[in-house]
Amino acid sequence: MTDDSIASDGEVSLDQALRGTVQRTGALAAGVYLLSPDEPVLSLTALCGLPGRAVAPWWRVTLSAVGPLSEAVREDRLVWVGRQEDMARMYPNAAAGLPYQFALAFAPLHGVRRWGALVLVWSKSRPSSLTRRERGHILSSANRITRVLDQAPAPWSIPDRPRAVPLLLPGPDPAQAGLAAMDLLQRLPVGALSIDLQGRITYLNDAAARLLGRSADSLLGAQPWQAVPWLDDPVHEDHYRAAVFSREAVAYTALRPPDRWLDIRLYPDDSGISALISPSLHRQPADASPPPIPADLGASPEAVGRGRIHQLIHLAAALSQTVTVADVINMVADQILPAFGAQGMVISAADAGRLRIIGHRGYDPRAVAALDGLPLDTDVTPAGHVLQSGIPAFFADPAELARAHPRAPALSGKQAWAFLPLLVSERRVGCCVLTYDHPHPFSASDRAVMVSLAGLIAQAMDRALLYDAKHDLAHGLQQALLPVTLPLIPHLTVAARYLPAAHGIDIGGDFYDLIRLSDTAAAAVIGDVQGHNINAAALMGQVRTAVHATAGALPGEVLARTNRVLMDLETDLFVSCLYIHIDLAERRLHLASAGHLPPLLRNPAPAPHTQALEVEPGPLLGIRMCSEADYPVATVPLPAGSLLALYTDGLVETPDTDITDSITDLADRLTRNGDRPLDALAESLLHHAGLQHTRTDDIALLLLRSR
């Protein structure tokens, strides 16, 4: 959605809420990030008080990222960062991409669902601490915006870029003051410009037009760095961005070719920037190097300046947080593509002499299929040659690419390409291709930064490929040890789920099983081996085998024998386990627990209700001091149509929440939703657990319904 889009009723209400938030809290700006329903990504949807261009590097933030925004949403709490020093101390990676002095607040928006977060920005002049009253204003503003999101007449969609919400601050009557102000400015010997928060010139006097070397008509409504060729360098835009963020005056000197030096001063406030331009009093030789100005004055607006450097530091910090190949692909697509103004990308990995496409964005699937699996020595595209030689290649238009590779332009329909080899210590990892929908010249600084960034992508990708290979091997072992299918038992409906922990955590030893004992009896088992590694997964398989070997005996005897097996294995790991003998003929459950969480039983009559089944727990399996441990058995009735839920702690453990409260919440959900089909119910429970917190443990879930 662009700035000029017509907003819906819901968006109008959101705009009003954002304006009210800025005025109520005294913030410079307020923005709303919405959590995508399809992927764990927060997208900036609406922004009031700051130009969207100024925050372009942070339009999209992954929910798993280490930073205050993601933390506020994941942990459902207000996060306050009062100074840039606090940002550097608490979130060093995020601080690398935010070099400005300001205060920030991040408040979660949690209503009928977890919407995202409200972000507020203040200048550095405000106190670094937050009073109780100010905290109340922030949270009440977040509640108002949450109600707007909950009550919107149509579903919310995530725009490609944030919608700019004008602040609409009151100003003087132009009929009374306009003519006098214009006369005043025209009499000044220095250039005077008025620039809005979007960077557009809204007024300038004749002296400013003369000093900039352009007519007033060509400057009005344009951004200076786009309308004036010699200002076409990001250093000028970065000075503007610094003024917008800090709300403090910025002064610097710029060279107007060939030999004229100008002093430029920016005076910002909440409505825009006043700029004064005057000939510099400090005469310098024409060939002197202006400190922040590169010699290449013809660079594109996306060329490298201090603002790009800050952005690249931010990108490098974000790449350092990636773990899996999918993380790297999403990082390149969501943040690096916008940084270079590209519209598409393809990342290939070298695999057995071929280029296998492992990620892409902005490409037709048919084009991807045609490019996937090409040999490294292919002449269809430059990718293989670039990877083998280690030398990047840049093509500004189709004609330039066609001269070297005639068939390549027609494969994708793109108009400009940057082929970047991904190398780590002379090892060929793959190739990253950034593409453009229109011809695009690559300046020397563009090429230098892309090549440097390719090295960072290569290191992240190399690390991610190794991680994924290890992770796939470990989970393959774990899945091989879990039951492939569960037995069919008359009068018993079953659903089971296993969900590995969030990325960055190794595999665990959670397990479940259902053992058919007869047509009217079965054994249900669930357990959790201590630790997250290959040893835990291997021990899990041994525990399952031991339980199978003794299944059918009394539940306490099954656990006692399994415990003795673990003693013989001399393992240092402990295991929690719950064993339930299900007697469908007598409609009874016989339970024994080795320190495991209590199962939940939902009784549908007379009114649905769910209770935790109390069973006196015995010691964990594998504790050497308890080789002759006793495991008490509890017996409870199994009413017709009742639902039994067995689970591991990953389903109910939430940071800063008592586990008893979490189990009660799970019981309430079973009471409300227990009549749903078991597969749908299992998916619902896993989805709810994922929304509550970032999982650091595996989840095993076994649902059984007596028919």
Buried (B, 14 or more C-beta within 10 A) or exposed (E): BEEEEEBBEBBEBBBBBBBBBBBBBEBBBBBBBBBBEEEBBBBBBBBBBBBBBBBBBBBBBBBBBBBBBBBBBBBBEBBBBBBBEBBBEBBEBBBBBBBBBBBBBBBBBBBEEBBBBBBBBBBBEBEBEBEEEBBEBBBBBBBBBBBBBEEBEEEBEBBEBBBBBEBEEEEEEEEEEEEEBEEEBEEBEBBBBBBBBBBBBEBBBEBBBEBBEBEBEEBBEBBBBEBBEBBBBBBBBBBBBBBBBBBBEBEBBBBBEEEBBBBBBBBBEBBBBBBBBBBBEEEEEEEEEBEBBBEEBEBBBBBBBBBBBBBBBBBBBBBBBBBBBBBBBBBBBBBBBBBBBBBBBBBBBBEEEBBEBBBBBBBEEEBBEBBBBBEBEBBBBBBBBBBBEEEBBBBBBBEBBBEEBEEBBEBBEBBBBBBBBBBBEEEBBBBBBBBBEEEBEBBEBBBEBBBEBBBBBBBBBBBBBEBBEEBEEBBEBBBEBBBEEBEEBEEBBBBBBBBBBBBBBBBBBBBBBBBBBEEBBBBBBBBBBBBBBBBBBBBBBBBBEBBBEBBBBBBBBBBBBBBBBBBEBEBEBBBBBBBBBBBBEEBEBBBBBBBBBBBBBBBBEEEBBBBBBEBEBBBBBBBEEBEEBEBEBBEBEBEEBBBBBBBBBBBBBBEEEEEEEBBBBBBEBBBEBBEEEBBEBBBEBBEBBBEBBBBEBBBBBBBBBBE
